[in-house]
Amino acid sequence: MLDRPTSYFGRYVFSEKVMRERLPKNVFEQLTNALNGGPQKLNIRIADVVAAAMKEWATSLGATHYAHWFHPRTELTAEKHMAFLSVDEKGTPLETFTGSELIQGEPDASSLPSGGMRSTFEARGYTAWDPTSPAFIIPTEKGGTLCIPSIFLSWDGTPLDMKMPLLKAITAIEERSLKLMRLFGNRGVRWVKVTVGAEQEFFLIDETLARRRPDIVLCGRTILGCPPPKGQQLEDHYFGAIHPRVLAYMDDVEIEMHKLGIAVKTRHDETAPCQFEFAPQFTEANLATDQNQIMMTLMKRIARHHNLRLLLHEKPFAGINGSGKHTNVSLLDSEGFNLLEPSNNQRRNVQFLAFLGALILGVSKYSSLLRASVASPGNMHRLGGFEAPPAIMSIYLGNTLTDVLDRLEEGFPEEIPTSGMMDLGLNKLPSIKKENSDRNRTAPLAFTGNKFEFRATGASQSIAGPLTMLLAIWAWGIEEITNRIESRLGSSDITDATLDVLRGVAKESANVRFEGNCYDESWHEEAVRRGLPIANTTPEALSYYLIPENRELLSNLGIMTDREITAYYETRLEQYIKTVDVEMAVMEDMIRRGILPSISKQITQEGNAFERAISLYDEDFECWRGQIRSLCETKEQLIKKLKELGQFRKKISETNLDESASLMTHDGLKLMNEIRALSDAAEAWISDDIQPYPPYRDLLVIQ
């Protein structure tokens, strides 16, 4: 019988429980006080004691190395492993780990994206321990590595990672949230924390087939491939019975995640064939970000053990759903109240409306920044298609809250029903709980009962980027609403002052609130009339970072300096250009080495059979002749287009960053689509025995 998850949950996490057991009481108290915002910073003496306890704990579980684990701007994680083992001058082996080694590391800062802030010869960089996220062990077959969550910065102190801006955004919103709560008389509340739950969508395909596809191996998606006879037309995969092979994989992933303190609450089949989802339990925002990165790494590693290939690309297959990472966000206070939970208590309900109004006010002013945060090479292929939200940022609140905002001018609205009961009309079945709003799966940002769900985040993205911008926008909204309420408190009580402010918010945010189908073409036309920013391409969306008011917002909140914002933009744009260029190179290679030779073989086979048929029968076989001619013309067109592609890539290499991005998007992607259309048309007529690559028909089936 397998052990219960509770018996090994958090085994490889240097958690508060472990620290309480292994640290001296006074050190534990000083450490926790510092983490909870106390006046004293961590000093080297405390760090030495923590490091010694951490090393003893880690080595007792088999760890042989430690690493400062950080989030560079590649959207991935990075680590430099250092051995605990050292040898003294007498040759005696020792296991050592000091407080200074815990606090700070020194990786190379020149070989990771910096947006031009670091030259190749400026190599010095630092990693610094982030004690707000617990250290953890990644075990291996012969030991393990103690991973220490860290920030990453250059020699001059400039952040070069995803975590530092996120931590600043978290601080900005938590401080402002506490100030707003004080206005409502919440004197006993000590802190407010951002809580996050990131639903991770992904594809699993057979590893043996994946290895035979250079595009999957090198790009994480298919560059070529005609549609299968059966895709998701029958809508029979969503919430279906999980394939035994996939279920075995999911079991192993969950066991390893439980050991690392990650509670997985949901697993299921997603809409597209071979598409699935994991959803973890909500936790504090910084920890949730780290845990999602750990989850993606574990999922990839464990997939190999099951002879499966994990695909986190936002659009690995054309013609079927892509994958997102729905980022659910809320606020929790020290008394255990969810600040986005509607209530029947009038004062608490007004407070709820204030926090809700703060976000929609922020999004109405800074929706372009939200759009920029989800701009990535892969997400451009996903946004606006199938179940992905469109490239227009809007908010769905549901009928109840929309009605509340619409009627605010008439005075205080009726109670907001937290839930009701839905009678199914059958005595044998119980009534079920009904939430106060439906779900709009087409909306980029939707209120879903007690949280906001940001659906536009890409599956492969670190949630740090989108979360940083969302929290920055919300922090501005909270500060703005707080200031407006304070200016009215002299002549009104808190309830009347807040409702008066919210009347203005309802009017100001009308442009970004939409309750309908965001896929409908009429919404795009309506969004233009409302003056909402619309960016259908990644370079367009990334350019929103450079809008003066967006730069001013991030600078004023202390999240990024103006120089850092420019570097962040350039890093993202460079990532886009390089990604598309690699895809072009892979496409060219696959066509030359696989598709063109297979067309020749098919023409030869068909030609020989055709000549034989002509010799046996007195028939013209015009359709057959036309098909052979079509294959010949397709090959000629492909050769011509490949020549164009080579010339285009050479041209790109000679242009600057912004011009390259523009050319890639408007000319390069068009050329790639033309080449793919020709290749896919040829693939449809190539026999199985000479197919150069496994087709969609085989890839989208778990054997």
C-alpha positions as CSV (number, residue, x, y, z in Angstrom):
1,M,0.0,0.0,0.0
2,L,1.3,3.4,-1.0
3,D,2.1,6.0,1.7
4,R,-0.4,8.7,2.2
5,P,0.6,12.1,0.8
6,T,0.5,13.7,4.3
7,S,3.3,11.4,5.4
8,Y,5.8,12.8,2.9
9,F,4.3,16.2,2.1
10,G,7.1,18.9,2.2
11,R,9.8,16.3,2.9
12,Y,12.3,18.2,0.7
13,V,11.4,21.8,1.9
14,F,13.3,23.7,4.5
15,S,9.9,24.9,5.9
16,E,9.0,26.8,8.9
17,K,8.3,23.5,10.7
18,V,11.8,22.3,9.9
19,M,13.4,25.6,10.9
20,R,11.5,25.6,14.2
21,E,12.9,22.1,14.9
22,R,16.5,22.7,13.8
23,L,17.2,26.4,14.7
24,P,17.8,27.8,18.2
25,K,14.6,29.5,19.4
26,N,16.1,33.0,19.5
27,V,17.5,32.6,15.9
28,F,14.2,31.2,14.7
29,E,12.3,34.2,16.2
30,Q,14.7,36.7,14.8
31,L,14.5,35.1,11.3
32,T,10.7,35.0,11.3
33,N,10.4,38.6,12.7
34,A,12.7,39.8,9.9
35,L,10.6,38.0,7.3
36,N,7.4,39.4,8.7
37,G,8.7,43.0,8.3
38,G,10.4,43.5,11.6
39,P,12.8,46.4,12.2
40,Q,16.0,44.3,12.2
41,K,17.6,42.9,9.0
42,L,19.2,39.5,8.9
43,N,22.8,39.7,9.9
44,I,25.7,37.4,9.2
45,R,25.6,35.8,12.6
46,I,22.0,34.6,12.1
47,A,22.9,33.6,8.5
48,D,25.7,31.4,9.8
49,V,23.4,29.5,12.2
50,V,20.7,29.1,9.5
51,A,23.3,27.9,7.0
52,A,24.7,25.3,9.4
53,A,21.2,24.0,10.1
54,M,20.2,24.0,6.4
55,K,23.3,22.1,5.5
56,E,22.8,19.4,8.2
57,W,19.2,19.0,7.1
58,A,20.0,18.9,3.4
59,T,22.9,16.4,3.7
60,S,20.8,14.2,6.0
61,L,18.4,13.8,3.0
62,G,21.3,13.0,0.6
63,A,22.1,16.5,-0.9
64,T,25.7,16.8,-2.0
65,H,25.5,20.3,-3.5
66,Y,23.8,23.6,-3.1
67,A,22.8,26.3,-5.7
68,H,21.4,29.8,-5.7
69,W,18.3,29.1,-7.8
70,F,17.1,32.2,-9.6
71,H,14.8,33.4,-12.5
72,P,16.8,35.1,-15.3
73,R,14.8,36.8,-18.0
74,T,14.7,33.7,-20.2
75,E,11.4,32.7,-18.5
76,L,13.3,29.6,-17.1
77,T,15.4,29.1,-14.0
78,A,19.1,29.0,-13.5
79,E,21.4,27.4,-11.0
80,K,25.2,27.1,-10.4
81,H,25.9,24.0,-8.3
82,M,28.5,24.2,-5.6
83,A,29.7,21.2,-3.6
84,F,29.4,21.0,0.2
85,L,32.6,18.9,0.1
86,S,35.9,20.7,0.6
87,V,39.3,19.6,1.7
88,D,41.4,21.4,4.4
89,E,45.2,21.9,4.2
90,K,45.8,18.5,5.8
91,G,43.7,16.8,3.1
92,T,40.8,16.1,5.5
93,P,37.4,16.1,3.7
94,L,34.9,18.5,5.2
95,E,31.2,19.4,4.5
96,T,30.9,23.2,4.8
97,F,28.3,25.8,4.1
98,T,28.7,29.3,5.6
99,G,26.3,32.2,6.2
100,S,28.0,34.3,3.5
101,E,27.6,31.4,1.0
102,L,23.9,31.3,1.9
103,I,23.4,35.0,1.5
104,Q,25.3,35.6,-1.7
105,G,26.6,33.9,-4.8
106,E,28.5,35.1,-7.9
107,P,27.3,33.7,-11.2
108,D,28.3,35.1,-14.6
109,A,26.1,38.1,-15.4
110,S,27.1,38.6,-19.1
111,S,25.7,35.4,-20.7
112,L,22.1,35.9,-19.7
113,P,19.6,38.4,-21.1
114,S,20.1,41.9,-19.9
115,G,18.7,44.2,-22.6
116,G,22.0,45.8,-23.2
117,M,22.7,46.7,-19.6
118,R,25.7,44.4,-19.4
119,S,28.4,43.9,-22.0
120,T,30.3,40.6,-22.5
121,F,33.3,41.9,-20.6
122,E,31.1,43.0,-17.7
123,A,30.7,39.6,-16.3
124,R,30.3,40.1,-12.6
125,G,26.9,39.4,-11.2
126,Y,25.4,38.4,-7.8
127,T,22.7,36.2,-6.6
128,A,21.2,37.0,-3.2
129,W,19.2,34.7,-0.9
130,D,15.4,35.4,-0.9
131,P,14.4,34.1,2.6
132,T,10.7,34.7,1.9
133,S,10.7,31.6,-0.2
134,P,11.9,28.4,1.5
135,A,14.9,26.4,0.3
136,F,14.2,23.0,-1.2
137,I,16.1,19.9,-2.4
138,I,15.9,18.5,-5.9
139,P,16.9,14.8,-5.3
140,T,18.9,12.9,-7.9
141,E,19.7,9.2,-8.3
142,K,23.0,9.7,-6.5
143,G,22.3,12.6,-4.2
144,G,20.6,15.9,-4.6
145,T,21.0,19.7,-4.7
146,L,19.9,22.2,-2.1
147,C,18.2,25.0,-4.1
148,I,18.2,28.4,-2.4
149,P,15.6,30.8,-4.0
150,S,17.5,34.0,-4.9
151,I,17.3,37.3,-6.7
152,F,19.8,38.0,-9.5
153,L,21.5,41.4,-10.1
154,S,24.4,42.9,-11.8
155,W,27.6,44.3,-10.2
156,D,26.1,47.7,-10.0
157,G,22.9,46.4,-8.3
158,T,20.6,46.5,-11.4
159,P,18.1,43.6,-11.2
160,L,18.5,41.1,-14.1
161,D,15.8,38.6,-13.1
162,M,12.0,38.2,-12.9
163,K,11.8,37.9,-9.1
164,M,13.1,41.3,-8.0
165,P,10.4,43.3,-9.9
166,L,7.8,40.9,-8.6
167,L,8.9,41.3,-5.0
168,K,8.7,45.1,-5.4
169,A,5.2,44.9,-6.9
170,I,4.1,42.6,-4.1
171,T,5.4,45.1,-1.6
172,A,3.7,48.0,-3.4
173,I,0.3,46.4,-3.4
174,E,0.5,44.9,0.1
175,E,1.5,48.2,1.7
176,R,-1.3,50.1,-0.1
177,S,-3.9,47.5,0.7
178,L,-3.1,47.7,4.4
179,K,-3.5,51.5,4.3
180,L,-6.9,51.1,2.6
181,M,-8.0,48.6,5.2
182,R,-7.1,51.0,7.9
183,L,-9.7,53.5,6.5
184,F,-12.3,50.8,7.1
185,G,-11.4,50.5,10.8
186,N,-9.4,47.2,10.5
187,R,-6.9,48.1,13.2
188,G,-6.2,44.5,14.1
189,V,-5.0,43.5,10.7
190,R,-1.2,43.1,10.7
191,W,-0.6,42.3,7.0
192,V,-2.2,41.7,3.6
193,K,-0.7,39.1,1.3
194,V,-1.3,38.5,-2.4
195,T,-2.3,34.9,-3.0
196,V,-2.0,33.1,-6.4
197,G,-3.0,29.9,-8.0
198,A,-1.7,29.2,-11.5
199,E,-3.5,26.6,-13.6
200,Q,-1.0,24.9,-15.8
201,E,-2.1,23.5,-19.2
202,F,0.2,21.3,-21.2
203,F,0.5,18.6,-23.9
204,L,1.9,15.2,-23.7
205,I,3.0,13.2,-26.8
206,D,5.0,10.1,-27.3
207,E,8.7,10.7,-26.9
208,T,9.7,8.3,-29.6
209,L,7.7,10.2,-32.2
210,A,8.7,13.6,-30.8
211,R,12.4,12.8,-31.4
212,R,11.7,12.4,-35.0
213,R,10.3,15.9,-35.3
214,P,13.2,18.6,-35.4
215,D,10.6,21.3,-34.9
216,I,9.3,19.8,-31.6
217,V,12.8,19.1,-30.4
218,L,14.2,22.5,-31.2
219,C,11.2,24.8,-31.1
220,G,8.7,23.1,-28.7
221,R,6.0,23.2,-31.4
222,T,5.2,21.9,-34.9
223,I,6.4,24.2,-37.7
224,L,4.8,21.9,-40.3
225,G,1.9,19.5,-40.3
226,C,-1.5,19.1,-42.0
227,P,-4.6,18.7,-39.8
228,P,-5.5,15.1,-38.6
229,P,-8.8,13.5,-39.7
230,K,-9.9,13.8,-36.1
231,G,-8.9,16.7,-33.9
232,Q,-11.2,18.2,-31.3
233,Q,-14.3,18.4,-33.5
234,L,-16.3,15.9,-31.3
235,E,-15.4,17.7,-28.1
236,D,-14.9,14.4,-26.4
237,H,-11.5,14.9,-24.7
238,Y,-12.4,17.6,-22.1
239,F,-12.8,16.1,-18.7
240,G,-12.7,12.6,-20.3
241,A,-11.3,9.5,-18.6
242,I,-7.6,10.1,-18.2
243,H,-5.5,7.6,-20.2
244,P,-3.7,5.1,-17.9
245,R,-0.3,6.0,-19.2
246,V,-1.0,9.7,-18.6
247,L,-2.5,8.9,-15.2
248,A,0.7,7.1,-14.2
249,Y,2.7,10.1,-15.2
250,M,0.4,12.4,-13.2
251,D,0.7,10.2,-10.1
252,D,4.5,10.5,-10.3
253,V,4.4,14.2,-10.8
254,E,2.1,14.7,-7.9
255,I,4.2,12.6,-5.6
256,E,7.3,14.6,-6.4
257,M,5.4,17.9,-6.1
258,H,4.0,16.9,-2.7
259,K,7.5,16.2,-1.5
260,L,8.4,19.7,-2.4
261,G,5.4,21.1,-0.6
262,I,3.2,21.8,-3.7
263,A,-0.4,20.7,-3.1
264,V,-2.0,19.8,-6.4
265,K,-5.8,20.2,-6.2
266,T,-6.9,19.4,-9.7
267,R,-5.9,17.3,-12.7
268,H,-7.9,16.6,-15.8
269,D,-8.0,16.2,-19.6
270,E,-8.2,19.5,-21.4
271,T,-10.1,20.4,-24.6
272,A,-7.6,19.4,-27.3
273,P,-6.4,15.8,-27.8
274,C,-3.3,15.0,-25.7
275,Q,-3.8,18.2,-23.7
276,F,-4.1,18.2,-19.9
277,E,-4.0,20.5,-16.8
278,F,-2.7,20.6,-13.3
279,A,-4.0,23.2,-10.8
280,P,-2.2,23.8,-7.5
281,Q,-3.6,25.2,-4.2
282,F,-3.5,28.9,-3.7
283,T,-0.4,30.2,-1.9
284,E,1.5,33.4,-1.4
285,A,2.4,35.1,-4.7
286,N,6.2,34.9,-4.5
287,L,6.1,31.2,-3.4
288,A,3.4,30.4,-6.1
289,T,5.8,31.8,-8.7
290,D,8.7,29.7,-7.5
291,Q,6.4,26.6,-7.2
292,N,5.2,27.0,-10.8
293,Q,8.7,27.1,-12.1
294,I,9.5,24.0,-10.0
295,M,6.4,22.3,-11.3
296,M,7.3,22.9,-15.0
297,T,10.9,21.5,-14.4
298,L,9.5,18.4,-12.6
299,M,6.9,17.8,-15.3
300,K,9.5,17.9,-18.0
301,R,11.9,15.6,-16.2
302,I,9.3,13.0,-15.2
303,A,7.8,12.9,-18.7
304,R,11.0,11.4,-20.0
305,H,10.8,8.6,-17.5
306,H,7.4,7.7,-19.0
307,N,8.7,8.0,-22.6
308,L,6.6,11.1,-23.0
309,R,7.5,14.6,-24.2
310,L,6.0,17.6,-22.3
311,L,5.0,20.5,-24.5
312,L,4.5,23.8,-22.8
313,H,4.4,25.9,-26.0
314,E,1.3,28.1,-26.2
315,K,0.4,26.7,-29.7
316,P,2.2,23.4,-30.4
317,F,-0.3,22.2,-33.0
318,A,-2.1,24.3,-35.6
319,G,-5.9,24.0,-35.7
320,I,-6.5,22.9,-32.1
321,N,-6.5,24.7,-28.8
322,G,-3.3,26.2,-27.4
323,S,-2.2,26.1,-23.8
324,G,-2.4,28.9,-21.2
325,K,-1.6,29.4,-17.6
326,H,-4.7,30.9,-15.9
327,T,-3.3,33.0,-13.2
328,N,-5.8,33.4,-10.3
329,V,-5.1,36.3,-7.9
330,S,-6.7,37.5,-4.7
331,L,-5.7,39.3,-1.4
332,L,-5.7,37.7,2.1
333,D,-5.5,39.6,5.4
334,S,-3.9,38.4,8.6
335,E,-7.3,37.5,10.1
336,G,-8.0,35.0,7.3
337,F,-10.4,37.1,5.2
338,N,-10.3,37.0,1.4
339,L,-10.6,40.7,0.4
340,L,-12.3,39.7,-2.8
341,E,-15.0,37.6,-1.1
342,P,-18.4,39.4,-1.3
343,S,-20.1,39.6,2.1
344,N,-23.5,40.3,3.6
345,N,-21.9,42.6,6.1
346,Q,-22.4,46.1,4.8
347,R,-19.1,47.6,5.8
348,R,-17.1,44.6,4.6
349,N,-19.0,44.6,1.4
350,V,-18.2,48.2,0.7
351,Q,-14.5,47.4,1.4
352,F,-14.8,44.5,-1.1
353,L,-16.2,46.9,-3.7
354,A,-13.3,49.3,-3.0
355,F,-10.7,46.6,-3.8
356,L,-12.6,45.4,-6.8
357,G,-13.0,48.9,-8.1
358,A,-9.3,49.6,-7.6
359,L,-8.4,46.8,-10.0
360,I,-10.9,47.7,-12.7
361,L,-9.9,51.4,-12.4
362,G,-6.3,50.4,-12.8
363,V,-7.0,48.2,-15.8
364,S,-9.1,50.9,-17.5
365,K,-6.1,53.2,-17.4
366,Y,-3.2,50.7,-17.9
367,S,-4.7,47.8,-19.9
368,S,-1.8,48.2,-22.4
369,L,0.7,47.2,-19.7
370,L,-1.3,44.1,-19.0
371,R,-1.3,43.2,-22.7
372,A,2.5,43.8,-22.8
373,S,3.0,41.4,-19.9
374,V,1.7,38.4,-21.9
375,A,3.4,39.2,-25.1
376,S,5.7,36.3,-26.0
377,P,6.7,34.5,-29.2
378,G,4.4,31.6,-28.5
379,N,1.5,33.5,-27.1
380,M,1.1,35.4,-30.3
381,H,-0.1,32.2,-32.0
382,R,-2.6,31.5,-29.2
383,L,-4.3,34.8,-28.2
384,G,-7.6,35.2,-29.9
385,G,-8.0,31.5,-31.0
386,F,-10.2,28.8,-29.7
387,E,-10.4,29.1,-25.8
388,A,-7.7,31.7,-25.6
389,P,-8.8,35.3,-24.7
390,P,-8.3,37.9,-27.4
391,A,-5.5,40.4,-27.6
392,I,-7.8,43.1,-26.3
393,M,-7.7,43.4,-22.5
394,S,-11.2,43.6,-20.9
395,I,-12.8,42.6,-17.6
396,Y,-15.7,40.4,-17.0
397,L,-17.5,40.9,-13.7
398,G,-20.7,39.0,-14.1
399,N,-24.3,40.2,-14.1
400,T,-24.6,40.7,-10.4
401,L,-21.5,43.0,-10.0
402,T,-22.1,44.8,-13.2
403,D,-25.6,45.5,-12.0
404,V,-24.2,46.8,-8.7
405,L,-21.9,49.2,-10.5
406,D,-24.6,50.3,-12.9
407,R,-26.9,51.2,-10.1
408,L,-24.4,52.8,-7.7
409,E,-25.7,56.3,-8.7
410,E,-29.0,55.4,-7.2
411,G,-27.5,54.9,-3.8
412,F,-26.2,51.9,-2.0
413,P,-27.1,48.8,-4.0
414,E,-28.9,45.8,-2.6
415,E,-26.9,43.0,-0.9
416,I,-24.5,41.3,-3.2
417,P,-25.5,37.6,-3.0
418,T,-22.4,35.5,-2.3
419,S,-24.3,32.5,-3.5
420,G,-27.8,31.0,-3.9
421,M,-29.2,27.6,-4.3
422,M,-30.2,26.3,-7.7
423,D,-33.2,23.9,-7.6
424,L,-32.8,21.2,-10.2
425,G,-36.5,20.2,-10.1
426,L,-35.8,16.6,-9.3
427,N,-36.5,15.2,-5.8
428,K,-33.8,12.6,-6.1
429,L,-31.1,15.2,-6.7
430,P,-29.9,17.8,-4.2
431,S,-29.9,21.5,-4.9
432,I,-26.5,22.9,-5.8
433,K,-24.8,26.1,-4.8
434,K,-25.0,28.9,-7.3
435,E,-22.3,31.5,-7.5
436,N,-23.2,35.2,-8.1
437,S,-21.7,35.2,-11.6
438,D,-21.3,32.8,-14.5
439,R,-17.8,32.2,-16.1
440,N,-16.8,34.0,-19.3
441,R,-14.1,31.8,-20.8
442,T,-13.5,34.4,-23.5
443,A,-12.5,37.3,-21.2
444,P,-8.8,38.0,-20.5
445,L,-9.5,39.0,-16.9
446,A,-12.6,37.7,-15.2
447,F,-14.0,37.9,-11.6
448,T,-14.8,34.3,-10.7
449,G,-16.5,34.6,-7.3
450,N,-13.7,35.4,-4.9
451,K,-10.7,36.1,-7.1
452,F,-9.6,37.5,-10.5
453,E,-8.6,35.0,-13.2
454,F,-6.1,36.4,-15.7
455,R,-6.5,33.9,-18.6
456,A,-4.1,35.5,-21.1
457,T,-0.8,34.2,-19.5
458,G,1.0,31.8,-21.8
459,A,1.6,28.2,-20.7
460,S,5.4,28.5,-21.0
461,Q,5.7,31.9,-19.3
462,S,6.9,32.6,-15.8
463,I,4.0,34.1,-14.0
464,A,6.4,36.6,-12.5
465,G,6.1,39.0,-15.5
466,P,2.3,39.1,-15.9
467,L,1.9,39.1,-12.1
468,T,4.3,42.0,-11.7
469,M,2.3,44.2,-14.1
470,L,-1.1,43.1,-12.8
471,L,-0.1,43.9,-9.2
472,A,1.4,47.3,-10.3
473,I,-1.8,48.3,-11.9
474,W,-3.8,47.2,-8.9
475,A,-1.5,48.9,-6.5
476,W,-2.0,52.2,-8.4
477,G,-5.8,51.6,-8.3
478,I,-5.8,51.0,-4.5
479,E,-3.7,54.1,-3.9
480,E,-5.9,56.2,-6.2
481,I,-9.1,55.0,-4.5
482,T,-7.6,55.5,-1.0
483,N,-6.7,59.1,-1.9
484,R,-10.2,59.8,-3.3
485,I,-11.9,58.3,-0.2
486,E,-9.6,60.3,2.2
487,S,-10.4,63.6,0.4
488,R,-14.2,63.0,1.1
489,L,-14.0,61.7,4.7
490,G,-14.3,65.2,6.2
491,S,-17.9,65.5,5.1
492,S,-19.0,61.9,4.8
493,D,-18.5,58.6,6.7
494,I,-16.4,55.8,5.2
495,T,-19.4,54.1,3.5
496,D,-20.8,57.2,1.8
497,A,-17.3,58.4,0.9
498,T,-16.4,55.0,-0.7
499,L,-19.7,54.7,-2.6
500,D,-19.3,58.2,-3.9
501,V,-15.8,57.3,-5.1
502,L,-17.1,54.1,-6.7
503,R,-19.7,56.0,-8.6
504,G,-16.9,57.7,-10.4
505,V,-15.0,54.5,-10.8
506,A,-18.0,52.9,-12.4
507,K,-18.1,55.6,-15.1
508,E,-14.3,55.7,-15.6
509,S,-14.0,51.9,-16.0
510,A,-17.0,51.4,-18.4
511,N,-14.6,51.3,-21.4
512,V,-12.8,48.1,-20.1
513,R,-15.8,46.2,-18.7
514,F,-17.5,43.8,-21.2
515,E,-19.9,41.0,-20.4
516,G,-20.3,39.5,-23.9
517,N,-18.4,37.1,-26.2
518,C,-14.9,38.5,-26.6
519,Y,-14.4,36.2,-29.7
520,D,-17.2,38.0,-31.6
521,E,-16.0,40.3,-34.3
522,S,-18.4,43.0,-33.1
523,W,-16.4,43.2,-29.8
524,H,-13.3,44.1,-31.8
525,E,-15.2,46.9,-33.5
526,E,-16.7,48.0,-30.2
527,A,-13.2,48.0,-28.6
528,V,-12.0,50.4,-31.3
529,R,-14.9,52.7,-30.6
530,R,-14.1,52.6,-26.9
531,G,-10.4,53.5,-27.6
532,L,-9.0,50.3,-26.0
533,P,-5.4,49.4,-27.1
534,I,-5.4,46.5,-29.5
535,A,-2.1,44.7,-30.2
536,N,-2.4,41.5,-32.4
537,T,1.4,40.9,-32.6
538,T,4.1,40.5,-30.0
539,P,6.2,43.5,-31.1
540,E,3.1,45.7,-31.0
541,A,2.3,44.6,-27.5
542,L,5.8,44.9,-26.2
543,S,6.0,48.5,-27.4
544,Y,3.4,49.3,-24.8
545,Y,6.2,49.1,-22.2
546,L,7.7,52.2,-23.7
547,I,4.5,54.3,-23.3
548,P,5.4,57.2,-21.0
549,E,2.5,56.7,-18.6
550,N,3.4,53.0,-18.2
551,R,7.0,53.8,-17.6
552,E,6.0,56.5,-15.1
553,L,3.7,54.0,-13.2
554,L,6.5,51.4,-12.8
555,S,9.0,54.0,-11.8
556,N,6.8,55.8,-9.3
557,L,5.9,52.5,-7.6
558,G,9.6,51.6,-7.4
559,I,9.2,48.4,-9.4
560,M,11.5,49.3,-12.3
561,T,13.6,52.3,-13.1
562,D,13.2,53.9,-16.5
563,R,16.5,52.3,-17.7
564,E,15.3,48.9,-16.5
565,I,12.0,49.2,-18.3
566,T,13.9,49.9,-21.6
567,A,16.1,46.9,-21.0
568,Y,13.2,44.7,-20.1
569,Y,11.5,45.7,-23.4
570,E,14.7,45.0,-25.4
571,T,15.2,41.7,-23.7
572,R,11.7,40.6,-24.6
573,L,11.9,41.9,-28.2
574,E,15.3,40.2,-28.7
575,Q,13.8,36.9,-27.4
576,Y,11.0,37.2,-29.9
577,I,13.4,37.8,-32.9
578,K,15.7,35.0,-32.0
579,T,12.8,32.6,-31.5
580,V,11.3,33.3,-34.9
581,D,14.7,33.1,-36.5
582,V,15.3,29.7,-35.0
583,E,11.9,28.6,-36.2
584,M,12.8,29.8,-39.7
585,A,16.0,27.9,-39.7
586,V,14.3,24.7,-38.5
587,M,11.6,25.1,-41.2
588,E,14.2,25.5,-43.9
589,D,16.1,22.4,-42.6
590,M,13.0,20.2,-42.4
591,I,11.9,21.2,-45.9
592,R,15.3,20.6,-47.5
593,R,16.1,17.4,-45.7
594,G,12.6,15.8,-45.4
595,I,9.8,17.3,-47.4
596,L,11.5,17.9,-50.7
597,P,13.1,14.4,-50.9
598,S,9.7,12.8,-49.9
599,I,7.9,14.8,-52.7
600,S,10.5,13.5,-55.2
601,K,9.9,9.9,-54.0
602,Q,6.2,10.3,-54.3
603,I,6.5,11.8,-57.8
604,T,8.7,8.9,-58.8
605,Q,6.3,6.3,-57.4
606,E,3.3,8.0,-58.9
607,G,5.1,8.6,-62.2
608,N,6.1,5.0,-62.6
609,A,2.6,3.8,-61.7
610,F,1.1,6.3,-64.1
611,E,3.3,5.2,-67.0
612,R,2.5,1.6,-66.3
613,A,-1.2,2.4,-66.3
614,I,-1.0,4.3,-69.6
615,S,0.7,1.3,-71.2
616,L,-2.0,-1.0,-70.0
617,Y,-5.1,1.1,-70.6
618,D,-6.1,3.5,-73.4
619,E,-7.0,6.2,-70.9
620,D,-5.8,9.8,-70.3
621,F,-6.2,9.7,-66.5
622,E,-6.4,13.5,-66.5
623,C,-7.0,13.8,-62.7
624,W,-4.1,11.5,-61.9
625,R,-1.9,13.4,-64.3
626,G,-3.0,16.7,-62.7
627,Q,-2.1,15.4,-59.3
628,I,1.5,14.5,-60.4
629,R,1.8,17.9,-62.0
630,S,0.6,19.5,-58.8
631,L,3.2,17.8,-56.7
632,C,5.9,18.9,-59.2
633,E,4.6,22.5,-59.0
634,T,4.5,22.4,-55.2
635,K,8.2,21.3,-55.1
636,E,9.1,24.0,-57.5
637,Q,7.3,26.6,-55.3
638,L,8.9,25.3,-52.1
639,I,12.4,25.6,-53.6
640,K,11.6,29.2,-54.7
641,K,10.2,30.1,-51.3
642,L,13.2,28.6,-49.4
643,K,15.4,30.8,-51.5
644,E,13.3,33.8,-50.4
645,L,13.5,32.7,-46.8
646,G,17.3,32.5,-47.0
647,Q,17.5,36.0,-48.4
648,F,15.1,37.3,-45.8
649,R,17.1,35.9,-42.9
650,K,20.2,37.5,-44.3
651,K,18.4,40.8,-44.5
652,I,17.2,40.5,-40.9
653,S,20.7,40.0,-39.7
654,E,21.7,43.4,-41.0
655,T,18.9,45.5,-39.3
656,N,18.4,46.9,-35.9
657,L,16.2,45.4,-33.2
658,D,13.0,47.3,-33.9
659,E,13.2,47.0,-37.6
660,S,14.0,43.3,-37.3
661,A,11.0,42.7,-35.2
662,S,8.8,44.5,-37.7
663,L,10.1,42.7,-40.7
664,M,9.9,39.3,-38.9
665,T,6.2,39.9,-38.0
666,H,4.9,41.4,-41.2
667,D,7.0,39.7,-43.8
668,G,8.7,36.8,-42.1
669,L,5.7,35.1,-40.6
670,K,3.8,35.6,-43.8
671,L,6.5,33.8,-45.7
672,M,6.6,31.0,-43.2
673,N,2.8,30.6,-43.5
674,E,3.1,30.4,-47.3
675,I,5.9,27.7,-47.0
676,R,3.9,25.8,-44.5
677,A,0.8,25.8,-46.7
678,L,2.8,24.3,-49.6
679,S,4.4,21.7,-47.4
680,D,1.2,20.7,-45.7
681,A,-0.5,20.4,-49.1
682,A,2.3,18.1,-50.3
683,E,2.2,16.1,-47.0
684,A,-1.5,15.2,-47.6
685,W,-0.5,13.3,-50.7
686,I,2.7,11.6,-49.4
687,S,2.3,7.9,-48.6
688,D,3.0,6.7,-45.1
689,D,6.1,4.7,-46.1
690,I,7.9,7.8,-47.2
691,Q,6.6,10.4,-44.7
692,P,9.7,12.2,-43.4
693,Y,8.1,13.1,-40.1
694,P,5.4,11.7,-37.8
695,P,2.1,13.4,-38.8
696,Y,-0.5,15.0,-36.6
697,R,-2.6,11.9,-36.9
698,D,0.0,9.9,-35.0
699,L,1.3,12.7,-32.7
700,L,-2.1,13.5,-31.2
701,V,-2.8,10.0,-29.9
702,I,-1.4,8.5,-26.7
703,Q,-0.4,5.0,-27.6
